[in-house]
């Protein structure tokens, strides 16, 4: 044979070796006389197939021959995978010893006390970094006797792929309604003495030393994940054409109503202390206003006043609401007024504004 032909055969041999290393990360051992591909039902269940992610591998397979003492089973990863460690390996049930080689990519489970019967087996190898590119990758499972002779082997494949981003959109919704009540309405045991509508809350003619009440129902439907808050505010005190006031509860000077709920008391009706001649307050049956911070819940028969600077929370829920379930999608508000004998005569009015603010 010529020198040139020998060189060509040598170069061809080197090329085959390089191809094997590129494909498998190692040079597969040739079958010897005893080697039969008898490992069956083999699979690798991987916890995450995304590129470059750390994943756990569960190898399930069935051996066709027993494993003698000092015989072993090896799992070999290609070089594209990250390395492992003994602490991350669980060999099949029974007494096995774990060792690593091939740059910690070959994991060996050696039978160290008694011969292990053939049959189903499982090897767990955790915390192995996936290759950094998409491709099918092949992992070798090999079974050897105590003399390092291969008995059987199989290749299992895992597909390394980019994760799929799934998206969906849900439009935000909000419906806020206000409705009036009849004189048969009751809020937390307090009767509504006047008929109201969604846009009108008339106290009627006020009698000295007698309370007059008017009620409204609020309903909120929304899919806001953090719920909503409803507040009410007034543009001014109840004011007459001559600029007299029915002040906010409790005996408060103009526009300084008390926002802390407390039991209803009658106006003190002190001469020349105009803000004590009469007052108006509100009560809500919503029970979780204290979750907003800085506000107290309205227990039964407690009232608070309004001012022109601080909207008063009267309804709240911390998640989506259906628009009709009490204390989540529905609340009831009662306004109450009372005057003393010194309250100036006249026709009084102001404007209330509800604001519903959802948090998506």
One Martini backbone bead per residue (centre of mass of N, CA, C, O) as a GRO file, in nm:
protein
  360
    1UNK     BB    1   0.099   0.035   0.020
    2UNK     BB    2   0.077   0.351   0.004
    3UNK     BB    3   0.145   0.634   0.172
    4UNK     BB    4  -0.111   0.793   0.088
    5UNK     BB    5  -0.324   0.578   0.172
    6UNK     BB    6  -0.248   0.571   0.471
    7UNK     BB    7  -0.315   0.868   0.530
    8UNK     BB    8  -0.613   0.853   0.453
    9UNK     BB    9  -0.694   0.641   0.665
   10UNK     BB   10  -0.605   0.805   0.910
   11UNK     BB   11  -0.788   1.053   0.860
   12UNK     BB   12  -1.054   0.894   0.862
   13UNK     BB   13  -1.031   0.795   1.152
   14UNK     BB   14  -1.029   1.073   1.288
   15UNK     BB   15  -1.305   1.168   1.177
   16UNK     BB   16  -1.478   0.955   1.321
   17UNK     BB   17  -1.406   1.036   1.609
   18UNK     BB   18  -1.505   1.329   1.593
   19UNK     BB   19  -1.799   1.261   1.529
   20UNK     BB   20  -1.857   1.105   1.790
   21UNK     BB   21  -1.797   1.336   1.985
   22UNK     BB   22  -2.010   1.534   1.870
   23UNK     BB   23  -2.257   1.342   1.922
   24UNK     BB   24  -2.182   1.214   2.233
   25UNK     BB   25  -1.908   1.303   2.402
   26UNK     BB   26  -1.799   1.020   2.306
   27UNK     BB   27  -1.671   0.689   2.272
   28UNK     BB   28  -1.818   0.427   2.172
   29UNK     BB   29  -1.841   0.115   2.258
   30UNK     BB   30  -1.802  -0.179   2.145
   31UNK     BB   31  -1.932  -0.461   2.090
   32UNK     BB   32  -1.927  -0.758   2.223
   33UNK     BB   33  -2.011  -1.083   2.248
   34UNK     BB   34  -2.236  -1.006   2.489
   35UNK     BB   35  -2.374  -0.782   2.333
   36UNK     BB   36  -2.710  -0.668   2.389
   37UNK     BB   37  -3.002  -0.483   2.314
   38UNK     BB   38  -3.194  -0.546   2.607
   39UNK     BB   39  -3.283  -0.285   2.686
   40UNK     BB   40  -3.605  -0.173   2.799
   41UNK     BB   41  -3.832   0.070   2.837
   42UNK     BB   42  -3.683   0.342   2.771
   43UNK     BB   43  -3.659   0.657   2.962
   44UNK     BB   44  -3.663   1.029   2.976
   45UNK     BB   45  -3.768   1.236   3.231
   46UNK     BB   46  -3.801   1.581   3.199
   47UNK     BB   47  -3.855   1.885   3.372
   48UNK     BB   48  -3.684   2.061   3.145
   49UNK     BB   49  -3.651   2.160   2.788
   50UNK     BB   50  -3.504   2.411   2.806
   51UNK     BB   51  -3.265   2.604   2.726
   52UNK     BB   52  -3.023   2.623   2.984
   53UNK     BB   53  -3.170   2.455   3.187
   54UNK     BB   54  -3.237   2.319   3.490
   55UNK     BB   55  -3.259   1.959   3.526
   56UNK     BB   56  -3.445   1.663   3.568
   57UNK     BB   57  -3.377   1.304   3.565
   58UNK     BB   58  -3.581   1.014   3.463
   59UNK     BB   59  -3.484   0.679   3.459
   60UNK     BB   60  -3.651   0.426   3.273
   61UNK     BB   61  -3.601   0.061   3.292
   62UNK     BB   62  -3.514  -0.268   3.146
   63UNK     BB   63  -3.349  -0.546   3.235
   64UNK     BB   64  -3.229  -0.868   3.102
   65UNK     BB   65  -3.010  -0.875   3.334
   66UNK     BB   66  -2.821  -0.921   3.583
   67UNK     BB   67  -2.640  -0.784   3.872
   68UNK     BB   68  -2.348  -0.814   3.984
   69UNK     BB   69  -2.113  -0.794   4.186
   70UNK     BB   70  -1.963  -0.506   4.053
   71UNK     BB   71  -2.167  -0.429   3.886
   72UNK     BB   72  -2.306  -0.196   3.628
   73UNK     BB   73  -2.458   0.128   3.571
   74UNK     BB   74  -2.469   0.361   3.298
   75UNK     BB   75  -2.482   0.725   3.254
   76UNK     BB   76  -2.444   0.919   2.945
   77UNK     BB   77  -2.358   1.235   2.866
   78UNK     BB   78  -2.321   1.474   2.671
   79UNK     BB   79  -2.131   1.764   2.644
   80UNK     BB   80  -2.381   1.966   2.628
   81UNK     BB   81  -2.404   1.902   2.911
   82UNK     BB   82  -2.393   1.924   3.221
   83UNK     BB   83  -2.299   1.849   3.526
   84UNK     BB   84  -2.261   1.642   3.805
   85UNK     BB   85  -2.345   1.475   4.123
   86UNK     BB   86  -2.373   1.256   4.377
   87UNK     BB   87  -2.598   1.421   4.530
   88UNK     BB   88  -2.791   1.399   4.247
   89UNK     BB   89  -2.802   1.080   4.292
   90UNK     BB   90  -3.029   0.796   4.221
   91UNK     BB   91  -3.031   0.483   4.257
   92UNK     BB   92  -3.143   0.201   4.264
   93UNK     BB   93  -3.285  -0.010   4.445
   94UNK     BB   94  -3.062  -0.060   4.691
   95UNK     BB   95  -2.721  -0.153   4.676
   96UNK     BB   96  -2.531   0.135   4.582
   97UNK     BB   97  -2.268   0.295   4.402
   98UNK     BB   98  -2.146   0.624   4.343
   99UNK     BB   99  -1.999   0.737   4.034
  100UNK     BB  100  -1.770   0.956   3.849
  101UNK     BB  101  -1.707   1.051   3.501
  102UNK     BB  102  -1.637   1.215   3.226
  103UNK     BB  103  -1.668   1.494   3.362
  104UNK     BB  104  -1.941   1.415   3.520
  105UNK     BB  105  -2.126   1.252   3.275
  106UNK     BB  106  -2.071   0.976   3.419
  107UNK     BB  107  -2.293   0.749   3.574
  108UNK     BB  108  -2.235   0.514   3.844
  109UNK     BB  109  -2.397   0.202   3.936
  110UNK     BB  110  -2.293  -0.013   4.198
  111UNK     BB  111  -2.295  -0.332   4.301
  112UNK     BB  112  -2.207  -0.399   4.664
  113UNK     BB  113  -2.346  -0.697   4.765
  114UNK     BB  114  -2.571  -0.802   4.566
  115UNK     BB  115  -2.745  -0.946   4.341
  116UNK     BB  116  -2.933  -0.810   4.074
  117UNK     BB  117  -3.213  -0.822   3.933
  118UNK     BB  118  -3.393  -0.820   3.682
  119UNK     BB  119  -3.560  -0.525   3.550
  120UNK     BB  120  -3.695  -0.266   3.684
  121UNK     BB  121  -3.563   0.076   3.671
  122UNK     BB  122  -3.421   0.367   3.856
  123UNK     BB  123  -3.277   0.693   3.769
  124UNK     BB  124  -3.164   0.984   3.937
  125UNK     BB  125  -3.086   1.313   3.785
  126UNK     BB  126  -2.992   1.619   3.907
  127UNK     BB  127  -2.896   1.926   3.805
  128UNK     BB  128  -2.893   1.957   3.478
  129UNK     BB  129  -2.772   2.125   3.214
  130UNK     BB  130  -2.878   2.228   2.933
  131UNK     BB  131  -2.845   2.292   2.635
  132UNK     BB  132  -2.793   2.594   2.416
  133UNK     BB  133  -2.961   2.415   2.203
  134UNK     BB  134  -3.156   2.294   1.966
  135UNK     BB  135  -3.220   1.936   2.015
  136UNK     BB  136  -3.152   1.613   1.990
  137UNK     BB  137  -3.063   1.402   2.266
  138UNK     BB  138  -2.825   1.142   2.358
  139UNK     BB  139  -2.851   0.880   2.605
  140UNK     BB  140  -2.662   0.646   2.780
  141UNK     BB  141  -2.737   0.302   2.864
  142UNK     BB  142  -2.529   0.082   3.062
  143UNK     BB  143  -2.442  -0.275   3.106
  144UNK     BB  144  -2.233  -0.440   3.348
  145UNK     BB  145  -2.005  -0.638   3.458
  146UNK     BB  146  -1.739  -0.709   3.678
  147UNK     BB  147  -1.543  -0.717   3.397
  148UNK     BB  148  -1.637  -0.476   3.195
  149UNK     BB  149  -1.869  -0.612   3.044
  150UNK     BB  150  -2.099  -0.573   2.813
  151UNK     BB  151  -2.452  -0.652   2.807
  152UNK     BB  152  -2.614  -0.372   2.773
  153UNK     BB  153  -2.802  -0.126   2.569
  154UNK     BB  154  -2.915   0.227   2.542
  155UNK     BB  155  -3.089   0.490   2.378
  156UNK     BB  156  -3.192   0.811   2.478
  157UNK     BB  157  -3.426   1.080   2.418
  158UNK     BB  158  -3.410   1.442   2.405
  159UNK     BB  159  -3.585   1.749   2.367
  160UNK     BB  160  -3.448   2.061   2.297
  161UNK     BB  161  -3.645   2.352   2.374
  162UNK     BB  162  -3.821   2.616   2.348
  163UNK     BB  163  -4.029   2.792   2.499
  164UNK     BB  164  -4.377   2.863   2.525
  165UNK     BB  165  -4.568   3.147   2.474
  166UNK     BB  166  -4.858   3.215   2.654
  167UNK     BB  167  -5.150   3.410   2.569
  168UNK     BB  168  -5.383   3.649   2.725
  169UNK     BB  169  -5.699   3.838   2.730
  170UNK     BB  170  -5.868   4.060   2.966
  171UNK     BB  171  -6.102   4.268   2.996
  172UNK     BB  172  -6.203   4.535   3.155
  173UNK     BB  173  -6.449   4.583   3.423
  174UNK     BB  174  -6.731   4.828   3.493
  175UNK     BB  175  -7.008   4.858   3.730
  176UNK     BB  176  -7.200   5.149   3.846
  177UNK     BB  177  -7.468   5.172   4.083
  178UNK     BB  178  -7.759   5.375   4.169
  179UNK     BB  179  -8.017   5.353   4.422
  180UNK     BB  180  -8.312   5.376   4.561
  181UNK     BB  181  -8.559   5.408   4.826
  182UNK     BB  182  -8.793   5.335   5.037
  183UNK     BB  183  -8.969   5.359   5.341
  184UNK     BB  184  -8.893   5.034   5.383
  185UNK     BB  185  -8.615   5.082   5.440
  186UNK     BB  186  -8.308   4.921   5.577
  187UNK     BB  187  -8.009   5.008   5.779
  188UNK     BB  188  -7.895   4.847   6.031
  189UNK     BB  189  -8.198   4.908   6.162
  190UNK     BB  190  -8.241   5.172   5.997
  191UNK     BB  191  -8.480   5.366   5.891
  192UNK     BB  192  -8.633   5.488   5.596
  193UNK     BB  193  -8.822   5.797   5.580
  194UNK     BB  194  -8.742   5.838   5.270
  195UNK     BB  195  -8.758   5.889   4.942
  196UNK     BB  196  -8.541   5.770   4.681
  197UNK     BB  197  -8.286   5.813   4.436
  198UNK     BB  198  -8.012   5.822   4.230
  199UNK     BB  199  -8.042   6.178   4.235
  200UNK     BB  200  -8.221   6.182   4.516
  201UNK     BB  201  -8.208   6.316   4.874
  202UNK     BB  202  -8.482   6.374   5.057
  203UNK     BB  203  -8.574   6.499   5.381
  204UNK     BB  204  -8.751   6.724   5.392
  205UNK     BB  205  -8.916   6.828   5.663
  206UNK     BB  206  -8.776   6.940   5.948
  207UNK     BB  207  -8.778   6.839   6.278
  208UNK     BB  208  -8.746   6.905   6.591
  209UNK     BB  209  -8.573   6.659   6.747
  210UNK     BB  210  -8.563   6.491   6.463
  211UNK     BB  211  -8.508   6.238   6.257
  212UNK     BB  212  -8.385   6.211   5.914
  213UNK     BB  213  -8.405   5.973   5.640
  214UNK     BB  214  -8.185   5.845   5.369
  215UNK     BB  215  -8.141   5.607   5.092
  216UNK     BB  216  -7.887   5.388   4.934
  217UNK     BB  217  -7.777   5.181   4.658
  218UNK     BB  218  -7.478   4.992   4.592
  219UNK     BB  219  -7.324   4.872   4.277
  220UNK     BB  220  -7.055   4.633   4.192
  221UNK     BB  221  -6.891   4.546   3.877
  222UNK     BB  222  -6.582   4.351   3.864
  223UNK     BB  223  -6.236   4.232   3.748
  224UNK     BB  224  -6.063   4.339   3.964
  225UNK     BB  225  -5.802   4.200   4.143
  226UNK     BB  226  -5.806   4.451   4.377
  227UNK     BB  227  -6.064   4.590   4.328
  228UNK     BB  228  -6.245   4.843   4.524
  229UNK     BB  229  -6.355   5.198   4.569
  230UNK     BB  230  -6.599   5.391   4.745
  231UNK     BB  231  -6.680   5.733   4.735
  232UNK     BB  232  -6.781   6.034   4.920
  233UNK     BB  233  -6.878   6.376   4.838
  234UNK     BB  234  -6.893   6.726   4.905
  235UNK     BB  235  -6.930   7.066   4.805
  236UNK     BB  236  -7.105   7.121   5.071
  237UNK     BB  237  -7.298   7.228   5.280
  238UNK     BB  238  -7.596   7.261   5.384
  239UNK     BB  239  -7.755   7.527   5.196
  240UNK     BB  240  -7.891   7.833   5.184
  241UNK     BB  241  -7.986   8.129   5.037
  242UNK     BB  242  -7.859   8.272   5.317
  243UNK     BB  243  -7.606   8.090   5.413
  244UNK     BB  244  -7.697   7.867   5.573
  245UNK     BB  245  -7.632   7.581   5.796
  246UNK     BB  246  -7.598   7.226   5.780
  247UNK     BB  247  -7.395   7.049   5.940
  248UNK     BB  248  -7.162   6.828   6.009
  249UNK     BB  249  -7.097   6.561   6.164
  250UNK     BB  250  -7.025   6.668   6.501
  251UNK     BB  251  -7.071   6.978   6.563
  252UNK     BB  252  -6.935   7.113   6.307
  253UNK     BB  253  -6.771   7.308   6.146
  254UNK     BB  254  -6.724   7.417   5.856
  255UNK     BB  255  -6.602   7.156   5.669
  256UNK     BB  256  -6.545   6.947   5.955
  257UNK     BB  257  -6.621   6.669   5.954
  258UNK     BB  258  -6.639   6.362   6.105
  259UNK     BB  259  -6.465   6.053   6.004
  260UNK     BB  260  -6.541   5.920   6.275
  261UNK     BB  261  -6.718   5.681   6.393
  262UNK     BB  262  -7.029   5.745   6.579
  263UNK     BB  263  -7.260   5.809   6.781
  264UNK     BB  264  -7.552   5.949   6.783
  265UNK     BB  265  -7.617   6.303   6.818
  266UNK     BB  266  -7.747   6.580   6.909
  267UNK     BB  267  -7.770   6.888   6.880
  268UNK     BB  268  -7.672   7.144   7.104
  269UNK     BB  269  -7.800   7.428   7.053
  270UNK     BB  270  -7.603   7.686   7.060
  271UNK     BB  271  -7.589   8.001   7.100
  272UNK     BB  272  -7.395   8.131   6.829
  273UNK     BB  273  -7.338   7.823   6.745
  274UNK     BB  274  -7.412   7.742   6.438
  275UNK     BB  275  -7.295   7.437   6.416
  276UNK     BB  276  -7.524   7.339   6.653
  277UNK     BB  277  -7.819   7.342   6.513
  278UNK     BB  278  -7.718   7.122   6.293
  279UNK     BB  279  -7.697   6.784   6.134
  280UNK     BB  280  -7.508   6.564   5.902
  281UNK     BB  281  -7.497   6.205   5.832
  282UNK     BB  282  -7.340   5.876   5.790
  283UNK     BB  283  -7.408   5.528   5.683
  284UNK     BB  284  -7.253   5.200   5.650
  285UNK     BB  285  -7.263   4.833   5.582
  286UNK     BB  286  -6.980   4.813   5.538
  287UNK     BB  287  -6.701   4.589   5.680
  288UNK     BB  288  -6.390   4.678   5.525
  289UNK     BB  289  -6.259   4.976   5.564
  290UNK     BB  290  -6.005   4.914   5.748
  291UNK     BB  291  -5.827   4.792   5.507
  292UNK     BB  292  -5.733   5.086   5.401
  293UNK     BB  293  -5.647   5.270   5.610
  294UNK     BB  294  -5.758   5.521   5.837
  295UNK     BB  295  -6.022   5.348   5.885
  296UNK     BB  296  -6.345   5.281   6.005
  297UNK     BB  297  -6.588   5.094   6.089
  298UNK     BB  298  -6.944   5.061   6.072
  299UNK     BB  299  -7.116   5.020   6.313
  300UNK     BB  300  -7.393   5.003   6.458
  301UNK     BB  301  -7.511   5.334   6.463
  302UNK     BB  302  -7.285   5.473   6.308
  303UNK     BB  303  -7.138   5.799   6.239
  304UNK     BB  304  -7.045   6.039   5.983
  305UNK     BB  305  -6.875   6.300   5.829
  306UNK     BB  306  -6.843   6.569   5.603
  307UNK     BB  307  -6.618   6.715   5.371
  308UNK     BB  308  -6.434   6.910   5.117
  309UNK     BB  309  -6.145   6.719   5.120
  310UNK     BB  310  -6.256   6.417   5.215
  311UNK     BB  311  -6.320   6.133   5.101
  312UNK     BB  312  -6.562   5.881   5.178
  313UNK     BB  313  -6.554   5.564   5.255
  314UNK     BB  314  -6.836   5.313   5.174
  315UNK     BB  315  -6.682   5.099   4.974
  316UNK     BB  316  -6.535   4.755   4.970
  317UNK     BB  317  -6.305   4.541   4.774
  318UNK     BB  318  -6.029   4.290   4.711
  319UNK     BB  319  -6.201   4.197   4.449
  320UNK     BB  320  -6.402   4.065   4.263
  321UNK     BB  321  -6.742   4.150   4.154
  322UNK     BB  322  -7.110   4.087   4.109
  323UNK     BB  323  -7.332   4.323   4.216
  324UNK     BB  324  -7.500   4.152   4.480
  325UNK     BB  325  -7.316   4.085   4.707
  326UNK     BB  326  -7.292   4.132   5.015
  327UNK     BB  327  -6.994   4.312   5.091
  328UNK     BB  328  -6.889   4.309   4.767
  329UNK     BB  329  -7.138   4.431   4.551
  330UNK     BB  330  -7.300   4.552   4.811
  331UNK     BB  331  -7.445   4.860   4.945
  332UNK     BB  332  -7.559   5.075   5.223
  333UNK     BB  333  -7.692   5.407   5.255
  334UNK     BB  334  -7.726   5.649   5.528
  335UNK     BB  335  -7.894   5.955   5.583
  336UNK     BB  336  -7.872   6.199   5.859
  337UNK     BB  337  -8.098   6.439   6.017
  338UNK     BB  338  -8.072   6.721   6.260
  339UNK     BB  339  -8.253   6.965   6.459
  340UNK     BB  340  -8.283   7.258   6.618
  341UNK     BB  341  -8.446   7.551   6.717
  342UNK     BB  342  -8.205   7.742   6.572
  343UNK     BB  343  -8.253   7.669   6.295
  344UNK     BB  344  -8.263   7.807   6.005
  345UNK     BB  345  -8.458   7.911   5.778
  346UNK     BB  346  -8.505   7.708   5.478
  347UNK     BB  347  -8.351   7.601   5.176
  348UNK     BB  348  -8.159   7.303   5.138
  349UNK     BB  349  -7.833   7.232   4.974
  350UNK     BB  350  -7.641   6.979   4.792
  351UNK     BB  351  -7.359   6.786   4.662
  352UNK     BB  352  -7.311   6.453   4.564
  353UNK     BB  353  -7.017   6.228   4.516
  354UNK     BB  354  -6.941   5.939   4.347
  355UNK     BB  355  -6.650   5.713   4.359
  356UNK     BB  356  -6.519   5.455   4.147
  357UNK     BB  357  -6.217   5.257   4.224
  358UNK     BB  358  -6.032   5.051   4.048
  359UNK     BB  359  -5.789   4.768   4.077
  360UNK     BB  360  -5.581   4.607   3.822
   0.00000   0.00000   0.00000
